[in-house]
């Protein structure tokens, strides 16, 4: 599977990515909704670029499509801070 980077600057770009990925995988909105445990209406809203989508659901949807996110941070974050945040997340979420 070929990997590519896509810049997502707004919800419209995110919606375009979700739609393109869904179609490339031969999925209908209903198929994706069932696989992700979300409503078809939610998929429609994401693909339309609706800005009120819940980020947790969006991240779950992207994971179902095999899409991972990386953040490009424009400030220096000390490595120790990032490590502490990851450890705190694992402790909180049991991972």
Protein Blocks (a to p, Z undefined) as FASTA:
>chain_A
ZZdddddfbfklmmmmmmmmmmmnopafklmmmmnopafklmmmmmnopakbcfklmmmm
mmmnopacddddfbdcdfklmmmmmmmmmmmnoZZ
